[in-house]
Amino acid sequence: MRDGEKGAGRRCQVADPNDPTPCEGEVAAVTVVTGDGREVTGCVHHSARQLASLQGSRLHPMAALMPWAVDVYCRAAALTPFPWEIGL
Ligand SMILES: [Zn+2]
């Protein structure tokens, strides 16, 4: 499924199965806490996309210690929910 992708075909845990985009940067950059309390660690790109999509989701408080937290929130604010469904 990911033949042309560089970097060995594994994506972070936050990436939605229906989201075809590759990870960006650290694969374990931040942890997203979902509305139902699950914690999933992922890259900046997919964490932002899930923050924009999942009702009640937020970054784990420890994410504030990492340099990517603001980037994730800024990206999420600029996205529509489930951006992969409209080809973004
Ligand atoms: Zn990712």
PDB file of the backbone (N, CA, C, O) and the ligand in Angstrom, with CONECT records:
HET     ZN  A 101       1
ATOM      1  N   MET A   1       0.808  -1.200   0.000  1.00  0.00           N
ATOM      2  CA  MET A   1       0.000   0.000   0.000  1.00  0.00           C
ATOM      3  C   MET A   1       0.847   1.259   0.000  1.00  0.00           C
ATOM      4  O   MET A   1       0.429   2.279  -0.547  1.00  0.00           O
ATOM      5  N   ARG A   2       2.009   1.213   0.590  1.00  0.00           N
ATOM      6  CA  ARG A   2       2.814   2.419   0.687  1.00  0.00           C
ATOM      7  C   ARG A   2       4.133   2.226  -0.064  1.00  0.00           C
ATOM      8  O   ARG A   2       5.194   2.568   0.458  1.00  0.00           O
ATOM      9  N   ASP A   3       4.078   1.702  -1.235  1.00  0.00           N
ATOM     10  CA  ASP A   3       5.276   1.333  -1.972  1.00  0.00           C
ATOM     11  C   ASP A   3       6.231   2.487  -2.214  1.00  0.00           C
ATOM     12  O   ASP A   3       7.435   2.352  -2.000  1.00  0.00           O
ATOM     13  N   GLY A   4       5.704   3.627  -2.659  1.00  0.00           N
ATOM     14  CA  GLY A   4       6.578   4.717  -3.035  1.00  0.00           C
ATOM     15  C   GLY A   4       7.093   5.544  -1.883  1.00  0.00           C
ATOM     16  O   GLY A   4       7.853   6.490  -2.088  1.00  0.00           O
ATOM     17  N   GLU A   5       6.695   5.204  -0.685  1.00  0.00           N
ATOM     18  CA  GLU A   5       7.037   6.056   0.454  1.00  0.00           C
ATOM     19  C   GLU A   5       8.442   5.763   0.958  1.00  0.00           C
ATOM     20  O   GLU A   5       8.813   4.607   1.164  1.00  0.00           O
ATOM     21  N   LYS A   6       9.210   6.814   1.153  1.00  0.00           N
ATOM     22  CA  LYS A   6      10.537   6.636   1.728  1.00  0.00           C
ATOM     23  C   LYS A   6      10.408   6.405   3.224  1.00  0.00           C
ATOM     24  O   LYS A   6       9.417   6.802   3.838  1.00  0.00           O
ATOM     25  N   GLY A   7      11.397   5.772   3.797  1.00  0.00           N
ATOM     26  CA  GLY A   7      11.443   5.698   5.242  1.00  0.00           C
ATOM     27  C   GLY A   7      10.626   4.576   5.820  1.00  0.00           C
ATOM     28  O   GLY A   7      10.088   4.708   6.919  1.00  0.00           O
ATOM     29  N   ALA A   8      10.517   3.479   5.112  1.00  0.00           N
ATOM     30  CA  ALA A   8      10.163   2.213   5.724  1.00  0.00           C
ATOM     31  C   ALA A   8       8.729   1.988   6.119  1.00  0.00           C
ATOM     32  O   ALA A   8       8.464   1.121   6.952  1.00  0.00           O
ATOM     33  N   GLY A   9       7.837   2.687   5.593  1.00  0.00           N
ATOM     34  CA  GLY A   9       6.462   2.234   5.622  1.00  0.00           C
ATOM     35  C   GLY A   9       5.714   2.149   6.923  1.00  0.00           C
ATOM     36  O   GLY A   9       4.583   1.663   6.929  1.00  0.00           O
ATOM     37  N   ARG A  10       6.266   2.584   8.008  1.00  0.00           N
ATOM     38  CA  ARG A  10       5.481   2.551   9.251  1.00  0.00           C
ATOM     39  C   ARG A  10       5.089   3.955   9.611  1.00  0.00           C
ATOM     40  O   ARG A  10       5.888   4.884   9.493  1.00  0.00           O
ATOM     41  N   ARG A  11       3.865   4.113  10.048  1.00  0.00           N
ATOM     42  CA  ARG A  11       3.415   5.437  10.452  1.00  0.00           C
ATOM     43  C   ARG A  11       3.165   5.439  11.951  1.00  0.00           C
ATOM     44  O   ARG A  11       3.110   4.388  12.590  1.00  0.00           O
ATOM     45  N   CYS A  12       3.014   6.647  12.501  1.00  0.00           N
ATOM     46  CA  CYS A  12       2.794   6.775  13.936  1.00  0.00           C
ATOM     47  C   CYS A  12       1.424   6.210  14.315  1.00  0.00           C
ATOM     48  O   CYS A  12       0.577   5.980  13.451  1.00  0.00           O
ATOM     49  N   GLN A  13       1.219   5.994  15.595  1.00  0.00           N
ATOM     50  CA  GLN A  13      -0.014   5.376  16.073  1.00  0.00           C
ATOM     51  C   GLN A  13      -1.221   6.295  15.942  1.00  0.00           C
ATOM     52  O   GLN A  13      -2.358   5.824  15.938  1.00  0.00           O
ATOM     53  N   VAL A  14      -0.988   7.604  15.836  1.00  0.00           N
ATOM     54  CA  VAL A  14      -2.101   8.548  15.778  1.00  0.00           C
ATOM     55  C   VAL A  14      -2.723   8.591  14.385  1.00  0.00           C
ATOM     56  O   VAL A  14      -3.891   8.950  14.236  1.00  0.00           O
ATOM     57  N   ALA A  15      -1.957   8.231  13.379  1.00  0.00           N
ATOM     58  CA  ALA A  15      -2.437   8.318  12.001  1.00  0.00           C
ATOM     59  C   ALA A  15      -3.717   7.519  11.821  1.00  0.00           C
ATOM     60  O   ALA A  15      -3.779   6.345  12.186  1.00  0.00           O
ATOM     61  N   ASP A  16      -4.740   8.154  11.259  1.00  0.00           N
ATOM     62  CA  ASP A  16      -5.993   7.462  10.973  1.00  0.00           C
ATOM     63  C   ASP A  16      -5.760   6.488   9.824  1.00  0.00           C
ATOM     64  O   ASP A  16      -5.059   6.823   8.869  1.00  0.00           O
ATOM     65  N   PRO A  17      -6.335   5.287   9.898  1.00  0.00           N
ATOM     66  CA  PRO A  17      -6.140   4.314   8.815  1.00  0.00           C
ATOM     67  C   PRO A  17      -6.606   4.841   7.461  1.00  0.00           C
ATOM     68  O   PRO A  17      -6.104   4.412   6.421  1.00  0.00           O
ATOM     69  N   ASN A  18      -7.559   5.765   7.469  1.00  0.00           N
ATOM     70  CA  ASN A  18      -8.074   6.313   6.207  1.00  0.00           C
ATOM     71  C   ASN A  18      -7.303   7.533   5.732  1.00  0.00           C
ATOM     72  O   ASN A  18      -7.585   8.068   4.660  1.00  0.00           O
ATOM     73  N   ASP A  19      -6.336   7.974   6.518  1.00  0.00           N
ATOM     74  CA  ASP A  19      -5.529   9.143   6.175  1.00  0.00           C
ATOM     75  C   ASP A  19      -4.264   8.665   5.460  1.00  0.00           C
ATOM     76  O   ASP A  19      -3.401   8.050   6.086  1.00  0.00           O
ATOM     77  N   PRO A  20      -4.141   8.940   4.153  1.00  0.00           N
ATOM     78  CA  PRO A  20      -3.025   8.369   3.392  1.00  0.00           C
ATOM     79  C   PRO A  20      -1.709   9.126   3.539  1.00  0.00           C
ATOM     80  O   PRO A  20      -0.698   8.700   2.981  1.00  0.00           O
ATOM     81  N   THR A  21      -1.693  10.241   4.276  1.00  0.00           N
ATOM     82  CA  THR A  21      -0.494  11.074   4.299  1.00  0.00           C
ATOM     83  C   THR A  21       0.601  10.462   5.171  1.00  0.00           C
ATOM     84  O   THR A  21       0.310   9.791   6.161  1.00  0.00           O
ATOM     85  N   PRO A  22       1.862  10.697   4.799  1.00  0.00           N
ATOM     86  CA  PRO A  22       2.980  10.185   5.592  1.00  0.00           C
ATOM     87  C   PRO A  22       3.236  11.028   6.844  1.00  0.00           C
ATOM     88  O   PRO A  22       2.775  12.166   6.937  1.00  0.00           O
ATOM     89  N   CYS A  23       3.963  10.473   7.787  1.00  0.00           N
ATOM     90  CA  CYS A  23       4.325  11.200   9.010  1.00  0.00           C
ATOM     91  C   CYS A  23       5.283  12.347   8.682  1.00  0.00           C
ATOM     92  O   CYS A  23       5.949  12.345   7.647  1.00  0.00           O
ATOM     93  N   GLU A  24       5.333  13.314   9.580  1.00  0.00           N
ATOM     94  CA  GLU A  24       6.311  14.391   9.481  1.00  0.00           C
ATOM     95  C   GLU A  24       7.107  14.444  10.779  1.00  0.00           C
ATOM     96  O   GLU A  24       6.539  14.422  11.871  1.00  0.00           O
ATOM     97  N   GLY A  25       8.410  14.513  10.649  1.00  0.00           N
ATOM     98  CA  GLY A  25       9.273  14.681  11.811  1.00  0.00           C
ATOM     99  C   GLY A  25       9.272  13.463  12.724  1.00  0.00           C
ATOM    100  O   GLY A  25       9.110  12.325  12.281  1.00  0.00           O
ATOM    101  N   GLU A  26       9.457  13.736  14.012  1.00  0.00           N
ATOM    102  CA  GLU A  26       9.518  12.672  15.023  1.00  0.00           C
ATOM    103  C   GLU A  26       8.247  11.837  14.995  1.00  0.00           C
ATOM    104  O   GLU A  26       7.148  12.388  14.935  1.00  0.00           O
ATOM    105  N   VAL A  27       8.380  10.536  15.038  1.00  0.00           N
ATOM    106  CA  VAL A  27       7.203   9.664  15.027  1.00  0.00           C
ATOM    107  C   VAL A  27       6.526   9.671  16.406  1.00  0.00           C
ATOM    108  O   VAL A  27       5.341   9.357  16.521  1.00  0.00           O
ATOM    109  N   ALA A  28       7.270  10.024  17.428  1.00  0.00           N
ATOM    110  CA  ALA A  28       6.699  10.103  18.776  1.00  0.00           C
ATOM    111  C   ALA A  28       6.894  11.512  19.334  1.00  0.00           C
ATOM    112  O   ALA A  28       7.531  11.699  20.370  1.00  0.00           O
ATOM    113  N   ALA A  29       6.335  12.498  18.632  1.00  0.00           N
ATOM    114  CA  ALA A  29       6.538  13.894  19.023  1.00  0.00           C
ATOM    115  C   ALA A  29       5.665  14.299  20.204  1.00  0.00           C
ATOM    116  O   ALA A  29       6.152  14.889  21.168  1.00  0.00           O
ATOM    117  N   VAL A  30       4.391  13.984  20.130  1.00  0.00           N
ATOM    118  CA  VAL A  30       3.449  14.390  21.179  1.00  0.00           C
ATOM    119  C   VAL A  30       2.432  13.272  21.428  1.00  0.00           C
ATOM    120  O   VAL A  30       2.257  12.376  20.602  1.00  0.00           O
ATOM    121  N   THR A  31       1.765  13.348  22.592  1.00  0.00           N
ATOM    122  CA  THR A  31       0.721  12.374  22.909  1.00  0.00           C
ATOM    123  C   THR A  31      -0.635  13.064  22.873  1.00  0.00           C
ATOM    124  O   THR A  31      -0.838  14.093  23.518  1.00  0.00           O
ATOM    125  N   VAL A  32      -1.555  12.489  22.114  1.00  0.00           N
ATOM    126  CA  VAL A  32      -2.928  12.991  22.040  1.00  0.00           C
ATOM    127  C   VAL A  32      -3.773  12.193  23.024  1.00  0.00           C
ATOM    128  O   VAL A  32      -3.719  10.963  23.051  1.00  0.00           O
ATOM    129  N   VAL A  33      -4.567  12.918  23.844  1.00  0.00           N
ATOM    130  CA  VAL A  33      -5.544  12.271  24.715  1.00  0.00           C
ATOM    131  C   VAL A  33      -6.891  12.417  24.036  1.00  0.00           C
ATOM    132  O   VAL A  33      -7.358  13.535  23.819  1.00  0.00           O
ATOM    133  N   THR A  34      -7.522  11.306  23.700  1.00  0.00           N
ATOM    134  CA  THR A  34      -8.801  11.359  22.988  1.00  0.00           C
ATOM    135  C   THR A  34      -9.924  11.680  23.961  1.00  0.00           C
ATOM    136  O   THR A  34      -9.736  11.645  25.177  1.00  0.00           O
ATOM    137  N   GLY A  35     -11.076  11.987  23.423  1.00  0.00           N
ATOM    138  CA  GLY A  35     -12.226  12.336  24.250  1.00  0.00           C
ATOM    139  C   GLY A  35     -12.609  11.247  25.237  1.00  0.00           C
ATOM    140  O   GLY A  35     -13.140  11.540  26.308  1.00  0.00           O
ATOM    141  N   ASP A  36     -12.346  10.000  24.889  1.00  0.00           N
ATOM    142  CA  ASP A  36     -12.669   8.887  25.792  1.00  0.00           C
ATOM    143  C   ASP A  36     -11.472   8.471  26.655  1.00  0.00           C
ATOM    144  O   ASP A  36     -11.503   7.421  27.296  1.00  0.00           O
ATOM    145  N   GLY A  37     -10.428   9.290  26.669  1.00  0.00           N
ATOM    146  CA  GLY A  37      -9.328   9.068  27.602  1.00  0.00           C
ATOM    147  C   GLY A  37      -8.183   8.210  27.117  1.00  0.00           C
ATOM    148  O   GLY A  37      -7.240   7.962  27.869  1.00  0.00           O
ATOM    149  N   ARG A  38      -8.239   7.749  25.877  1.00  0.00           N
ATOM    150  CA  ARG A  38      -7.110   6.982  25.348  1.00  0.00           C
ATOM    151  C   ARG A  38      -5.947   7.919  25.068  1.00  0.00           C
ATOM    152  O   ARG A  38      -6.148   9.075  24.695  1.00  0.00           O
ATOM    153  N   GLU A  39      -4.727   7.415  25.249  1.00  0.00           N
ATOM    154  CA  GLU A  39      -3.536   8.208  24.960  1.00  0.00           C
ATOM    155  C   GLU A  39      -2.800   7.553  23.794  1.00  0.00           C
ATOM    156  O   GLU A  39      -2.469   6.368  23.843  1.00  0.00           O
ATOM    157  N   VAL A  40      -2.549   8.338  22.747  1.00  0.00           N
ATOM    158  CA  VAL A  40      -1.825   7.836  21.587  1.00  0.00           C
ATOM    159  C   VAL A  40      -0.738   8.822  21.230  1.00  0.00           C
ATOM    160  O   VAL A  40      -0.962  10.030  21.161  1.00  0.00           O
ATOM    161  N   THR A  41       0.448   8.278  21.005  1.00  0.00           N
ATOM    162  CA  THR A  41       1.599   9.116  20.687  1.00  0.00           C
ATOM    163  C   THR A  41       1.851   9.085  19.188  1.00  0.00           C
ATOM    164  O   THR A  41       1.816   8.031  18.553  1.00  0.00           O
ATOM    165  N   GLY A  42       2.106  10.270  18.638  1.00  0.00           N
ATOM    166  CA  GLY A  42       2.322  10.317  17.196  1.00  0.00           C
ATOM    167  C   GLY A  42       3.133  11.507  16.747  1.00  0.00           C
ATOM    168  O   GLY A  42       3.663  12.269  17.556  1.00  0.00           O
ATOM    169  N   CYS A  43       3.218  11.650  15.434  1.00  0.00           N
ATOM    170  CA  CYS A  43       4.001  12.740  14.858  1.00  0.00           C
ATOM    171  C   CYS A  43       3.196  14.045  14.896  1.00  0.00           C
ATOM    172  O   CYS A  43       1.995  14.031  15.166  1.00  0.00           O
ATOM    173  N   VAL A  44       3.853  15.148  14.631  1.00  0.00           N
ATOM    174  CA  VAL A  44       3.211  16.472  14.639  1.00  0.00           C
ATOM    175  C   VAL A  44       2.065  16.521  13.625  1.00  0.00           C
ATOM    176  O   VAL A  44       0.975  17.003  13.932  1.00  0.00           O
ATOM    177  N   HIS A  45       2.317  16.031  12.445  1.00  0.00           N
ATOM    178  CA  HIS A  45       1.340  16.083  11.351  1.00  0.00           C
ATOM    179  C   HIS A  45       0.052  15.346  11.713  1.00  0.00           C
ATOM    180  O   HIS A  45      -1.031  15.928  11.641  1.00  0.00           O
ATOM    181  N   HIS A  46       0.154  14.094  12.097  1.00  0.00           N
ATOM    182  CA  HIS A  46      -1.047  13.302  12.368  1.00  0.00           C
ATOM    183  C   HIS A  46      -1.697  13.682  13.688  1.00  0.00           C
ATOM    184  O   HIS A  46      -2.917  13.580  13.822  1.00  0.00           O
ATOM    185  N   SER A  47      -0.921  14.111  14.654  1.00  0.00           N
ATOM    186  CA  SER A  47      -1.511  14.566  15.919  1.00  0.00           C
ATOM    187  C   SER A  47      -2.387  15.788  15.671  1.00  0.00           C
ATOM    188  O   SER A  47      -3.484  15.887  16.222  1.00  0.00           O
ATOM    189  N   ALA A  48      -1.911  16.718  14.845  1.00  0.00           N
ATOM    190  CA  ALA A  48      -2.711  17.904  14.523  1.00  0.00           C
ATOM    191  C   ALA A  48      -3.991  17.505  13.807  1.00  0.00           C
ATOM    192  O   ALA A  48      -5.058  18.051  14.091  1.00  0.00           O
ATOM    193  N   ARG A  49      -3.895  16.563  12.885  1.00  0.00           N
ATOM    194  CA  ARG A  49      -5.079  16.138  12.133  1.00  0.00           C
ATOM    195  C   ARG A  49      -6.094  15.465  13.049  1.00  0.00           C
ATOM    196  O   ARG A  49      -7.298  15.657  12.878  1.00  0.00           O
ATOM    197  N   GLN A  50      -5.634  14.688  14.009  1.00  0.00           N
ATOM    198  CA  GLN A  50      -6.585  14.050  14.930  1.00  0.00           C
ATOM    199  C   GLN A  50      -7.145  15.064  15.914  1.00  0.00           C
ATOM    200  O   GLN A  50      -8.318  14.976  16.278  1.00  0.00           O
ATOM    201  N   LEU A  51      -6.344  16.021  16.353  1.00  0.00           N
ATOM    202  CA  LEU A  51      -6.863  17.064  17.239  1.00  0.00           C
ATOM    203  C   LEU A  51      -7.990  17.823  16.551  1.00  0.00           C
ATOM    204  O   LEU A  51      -8.973  18.198  17.190  1.00  0.00           O
ATOM    205  N   ALA A  52      -7.848  18.047  15.253  1.00  0.00           N
ATOM    206  CA  ALA A  52      -8.877  18.771  14.506  1.00  0.00           C
ATOM    207  C   ALA A  52     -10.116  17.910  14.277  1.00  0.00           C
ATOM    208  O   ALA A  52     -11.186  18.437  13.972  1.00  0.00           O
ATOM    209  N   SER A  53      -9.983  16.606  14.420  1.00  0.00           N
ATOM    210  CA  SER A  53     -11.059  15.694  14.025  1.00  0.00           C
ATOM    211  C   SER A  53     -11.790  15.042  15.193  1.00  0.00           C
ATOM    212  O   SER A  53     -13.008  14.870  15.135  1.00  0.00           O
ATOM    213  N   LEU A  54     -11.086  14.684  16.231  1.00  0.00           N
ATOM    214  CA  LEU A  54     -11.690  13.902  17.304  1.00  0.00           C
ATOM    215  C   LEU A  54     -12.322  14.810  18.354  1.00  0.00           C
ATOM    216  O   LEU A  54     -11.656  15.659  18.946  1.00  0.00           O
ATOM    217  N   GLN A  55     -13.602  14.616  18.569  1.00  0.00           N
ATOM    218  CA  GLN A  55     -14.329  15.404  19.556  1.00  0.00           C
ATOM    219  C   GLN A  55     -13.698  15.240  20.943  1.00  0.00           C
ATOM    220  O   GLN A  55     -13.502  14.120  21.413  1.00  0.00           O
ATOM    221  N   GLY A  56     -13.385  16.355  21.585  1.00  0.00           N
ATOM    222  CA  GLY A  56     -12.883  16.310  22.956  1.00  0.00           C
ATOM    223  C   GLY A  56     -11.426  15.936  23.092  1.00  0.00           C
ATOM    224  O   GLY A  56     -10.947  15.755  24.212  1.00  0.00           O
ATOM    225  N   SER A  57     -10.704  15.815  21.992  1.00  0.00           N
ATOM    226  CA  SER A  57      -9.300  15.423  22.104  1.00  0.00           C
ATOM    227  C   SER A  57      -8.435  16.628  22.450  1.00  0.00           C
ATOM    228  O   SER A  57      -8.800  17.773  22.183  1.00  0.00           O
ATOM    229  N   ARG A  58      -7.300  16.351  23.041  1.00  0.00           N
ATOM    230  CA  ARG A  58      -6.371  17.404  23.438  1.00  0.00           C
ATOM    231  C   ARG A  58      -4.974  16.797  23.508  1.00  0.00           C
ATOM    232  O   ARG A  58      -4.808  15.581  23.412  1.00  0.00           O
ATOM    233  N   LEU A  59      -3.977  17.654  23.676  1.00  0.00           N
ATOM    234  CA  LEU A  59      -2.626  17.123  23.871  1.00  0.00           C
ATOM    235  C   LEU A  59      -2.430  16.772  25.334  1.00  0.00           C
ATOM    236  O   LEU A  59      -2.971  17.436  26.219  1.00  0.00           O
ATOM    237  N   HIS A  60      -1.665  15.739  25.580  1.00  0.00           N
ATOM    238  CA  HIS A  60      -1.284  15.379  26.938  1.00  0.00           C
ATOM    239  C   HIS A  60      -0.518  16.549  27.549  1.00  0.00           C
ATOM    240  O   HIS A  60       0.281  17.181  26.858  1.00  0.00           O
ATOM    241  N   PRO A  61      -0.746  16.854  28.838  1.00  0.00           N
ATOM    242  CA  PRO A  61      -0.045  17.992  29.452  1.00  0.00           C
ATOM    243  C   PRO A  61       1.475  17.930  29.302  1.00  0.00           C
ATOM    244  O   PRO A  61       2.129  18.970  29.227  1.00  0.00           O
ATOM    245  N   MET A  62       2.032  16.746  29.258  1.00  0.00           N
ATOM    246  CA  MET A  62       3.485  16.629  29.105  1.00  0.00           C
ATOM    247  C   MET A  62       3.958  17.156  27.747  1.00  0.00           C
ATOM    248  O   MET A  62       5.141  17.442  27.569  1.00  0.00           O
ATOM    249  N   ALA A  63       3.044  17.281  26.802  1.00  0.00           N
ATOM    250  CA  ALA A  63       3.412  17.803  25.485  1.00  0.00           C
ATOM    251  C   ALA A  63       3.930  19.232  25.584  1.00  0.00           C
ATOM    252  O   ALA A  63       4.669  19.692  24.714  1.00  0.00           O
ATOM    253  N   ALA A  64       3.538  19.933  26.647  1.00  0.00           N
ATOM    254  CA  ALA A  64       3.994  21.311  26.826  1.00  0.00           C
ATOM    255  C   ALA A  64       5.512  21.380  27.014  1.00  0.00           C
ATOM    256  O   ALA A  64       6.125  22.427  26.804  1.00  0.00           O
ATOM    257  N   LEU A  65       6.100  20.273  27.404  1.00  0.00           N
ATOM    258  CA  LEU A  65       7.552  20.241  27.595  1.00  0.00           C
ATOM    259  C   LEU A  65       8.293  20.038  26.276  1.00  0.00           C
ATOM    260  O   LEU A  65       9.510  20.209  26.200  1.00  0.00           O
ATOM    261  N   MET A  66       7.541  19.673  25.245  1.00  0.00           N
ATOM    262  CA  MET A  66       8.173  19.385  23.965  1.00  0.00           C
ATOM    263  C   MET A  66       8.067  20.607  23.055  1.00  0.00           C
ATOM    264  O   MET A  66       7.121  21.384  23.181  1.00  0.00           O
ATOM    265  N   PRO A  67       9.007  20.784  22.157  1.00  0.00           N
ATOM    266  CA  PRO A  67       8.990  21.982  21.302  1.00  0.00           C
ATOM    267  C   PRO A  67       7.908  21.974  20.223  1.00  0.00           C
ATOM    268  O   PRO A  67       7.760  22.963  19.505  1.00  0.00           O
ATOM    269  N   TRP A  68       7.149  20.883  20.092  1.00  0.00           N
ATOM    270  CA  TRP A  68       6.214  20.780  18.965  1.00  0.00           C
ATOM    271  C   TRP A  68       4.775  21.099  19.338  1.00  0.00           C
ATOM    272  O   TRP A  68       3.918  21.177  18.457  1.00  0.00           O
ATOM    273  N   ALA A  69       4.489  21.285  20.618  1.00  0.00           N
ATOM    274  CA  ALA A  69       3.095  21.419  21.054  1.00  0.00           C
ATOM    275  C   ALA A  69       2.392  22.598  20.371  1.00  0.00           C
ATOM    276  O   ALA A  69       1.269  22.455  19.887  1.00  0.00           O
ATOM    277  N   VAL A  70       3.041  23.742  20.332  1.00  0.00           N
ATOM    278  CA  VAL A  70       2.415  24.923  19.729  1.00  0.00           C
ATOM    279  C   VAL A  70       2.192  24.684  18.235  1.00  0.00           C
ATOM    280  O   VAL A  70       1.160  25.066  17.683  1.00  0.00           O
ATOM    281  N   ASP A  71       3.161  24.053  17.596  1.00  0.00           N
ATOM    282  CA  ASP A  71       3.035  23.736  16.176  1.00  0.00           C
ATOM    283  C   ASP A  71       1.816  22.851  15.939  1.00  0.00           C
ATOM    284  O   ASP A  71       1.056  23.073  14.997  1.00  0.00           O
ATOM    285  N   VAL A  72       1.631  21.847  16.796  1.00  0.00           N
ATOM    286  CA  VAL A  72       0.490  20.934  16.645  1.00  0.00           C
ATOM    287  C   VAL A  72      -0.820  21.701  16.787  1.00  0.00           C
ATOM    288  O   VAL A  72      -1.736  21.519  15.984  1.00  0.00           O
ATOM    289  N   TYR A  73      -0.915  22.551  17.800  1.00  0.00           N
ATOM    290  CA  TYR A  73      -2.162  23.294  18.004  1.00  0.00           C
ATOM    291  C   TYR A  73      -2.423  24.278  16.857  1.00  0.00           C
ATOM    292  O   TYR A  73      -3.566  24.437  16.428  1.00  0.00           O
ATOM    293  N   CYS A  74      -1.383  24.930  16.365  1.00  0.00           N
ATOM    294  CA  CYS A  74      -1.567  25.872  15.258  1.00  0.00           C
ATOM    295  C   CYS A  74      -2.005  25.153  13.989  1.00  0.00           C
ATOM    296  O   CYS A  74      -2.875  25.634  13.263  1.00  0.00           O
ATOM    297  N   ARG A  75      -1.404  24.008  13.727  1.00  0.00           N
ATOM    298  CA  ARG A  75      -1.814  23.229  12.551  1.00  0.00           C
ATOM    299  C   ARG A  75      -3.261  22.769  12.696  1.00  0.00           C
ATOM    300  O   ARG A  75      -4.043  22.852  11.749  1.00  0.00           O
ATOM    301  N   ALA A  76      -3.613  22.281  13.892  1.00  0.00           N
ATOM    302  CA  ALA A  76      -4.972  21.770  14.124  1.00  0.00           C
ATOM    303  C   ALA A  76      -5.998  22.880  13.926  1.00  0.00           C
ATOM    304  O   ALA A  76      -7.078  22.650  13.382  1.00  0.00           O
ATOM    305  N   ALA A  77      -5.656  24.078  14.371  1.00  0.00           N
ATOM    306  CA  ALA A  77      -6.594  25.201  14.260  1.00  0.00           C
ATOM    307  C   ALA A  77      -6.873  25.554  12.809  1.00  0.00           C
ATOM    308  O   ALA A  77      -7.940  26.080  12.492  1.00  0.00           O
ATOM    309  N   ALA A  78      -5.927  25.271  11.928  1.00  0.00           N
ATOM    310  CA  ALA A  78      -6.082  25.628  10.523  1.00  0.00           C
ATOM    311  C   ALA A  78      -6.738  24.528   9.697  1.00  0.00           C
ATOM    312  O   ALA A  78      -6.988  24.708   8.506  1.00  0.00           O
ATOM    313  N   LEU A  79      -7.014  23.394  10.326  1.00  0.00           N
ATOM    314  CA  LEU A  79      -7.557  22.248   9.578  1.00  0.00           C
ATOM    315  C   LEU A  79      -9.065  22.116   9.762  1.00  0.00           C
ATOM    316  O   LEU A  79      -9.623  22.546  10.771  1.00  0.00           O
ATOM    317  N   THR A  80      -9.704  21.521   8.780  1.00  0.00           N
ATOM    318  CA  THR A  80     -11.088  21.094   8.954  1.00  0.00           C
ATOM    319  C   THR A  80     -11.041  19.680   9.551  1.00  0.00           C
ATOM    320  O   THR A  80     -10.053  18.967   9.375  1.00  0.00           O
ATOM    321  N   PRO A  81     -12.104  19.276  10.253  1.00  0.00           N
ATOM    322  CA  PRO A  81     -12.139  17.912  10.771  1.00  0.00           C
ATOM    323  C   PRO A  81     -12.047  16.899   9.628  1.00  0.00           C
ATOM    324  O   PRO A  81     -12.591  17.110   8.544  1.00  0.00           O
ATOM    325  N   PHE A  82     -11.347  15.797   9.897  1.00  0.00           N
ATOM    326  CA  PHE A  82     -11.173  14.704   8.941  1.00  0.00           C
ATOM    327  C   PHE A  82     -10.706  15.225   7.574  1.00  0.00           C
ATOM    328  O   PHE A  82     -11.356  14.960   6.562  1.00  0.00           O
ATOM    329  N   PRO A  83      -9.597  15.957   7.534  1.00  0.00           N
ATOM    330  CA  PRO A  83      -9.150  16.576   6.276  1.00  0.00           C
ATOM    331  C   PRO A  83      -8.864  15.564   5.174  1.00  0.00           C
ATOM    332  O   PRO A  83      -8.938  15.906   3.994  1.00  0.00           O
ATOM    333  N   TRP A  84      -8.535  14.317   5.538  1.00  0.00           N
ATOM    334  CA  TRP A  84      -8.234  13.320   4.512  1.00  0.00           C
ATOM    335  C   TRP A  84      -9.484  12.949   3.713  1.00  0.00           C
ATOM    336  O   TRP A  84      -9.366  12.427   2.604  1.00  0.00           O
ATOM    337  N   GLU A  85     -10.669  13.207   4.248  1.00  0.00           N
ATOM    338  CA  GLU A  85     -11.893  12.871   3.515  1.00  0.00           C
ATOM    339  C   GLU A  85     -12.152  13.836   2.363  1.00  0.00           C
ATOM    340  O   GLU A  85     -12.920  13.533   1.451  1.00  0.00           O
ATOM    341  N   ILE A  86     -11.504  15.005   2.411  1.00  0.00           N
ATOM    342  CA  ILE A  86     -11.666  15.947   1.302  1.00  0.00           C
ATOM    343  C   ILE A  86     -10.336  16.157   0.572  1.00  0.00           C
ATOM    344  O   ILE A  86     -10.146  17.140  -0.144  1.00  0.00           O
ATOM    345  N   GLY A  87      -9.430  15.206   0.776  1.00  0.00           N
ATOM    346  CA  GLY A  87      -8.209  15.197  -0.005  1.00  0.00           C
ATOM    347  C   GLY A  87      -7.113  16.129   0.489  1.00  0.00           C
ATOM    348  O   GLY A  87      -6.167  16.399  -0.251  1.00  0.00           O
ATOM    349  N   LEU A  88      -7.213  16.624   1.706  1.00  0.00           N
ATOM    350  CA  LEU A  88      -6.160  17.484   2.255  1.00  0.00           C
ATOM    351  C   LEU A  88      -5.129  16.659   3.004  1.00  0.00           C
ATOM    352  O   LEU A  88      -4.166  17.209   3.537  1.00  0.00           O
TER     353      LEU A  88
HETATM  354 ZN    ZN A 101       2.294  10.376  11.854  1.00  0.00          ZN2+
END
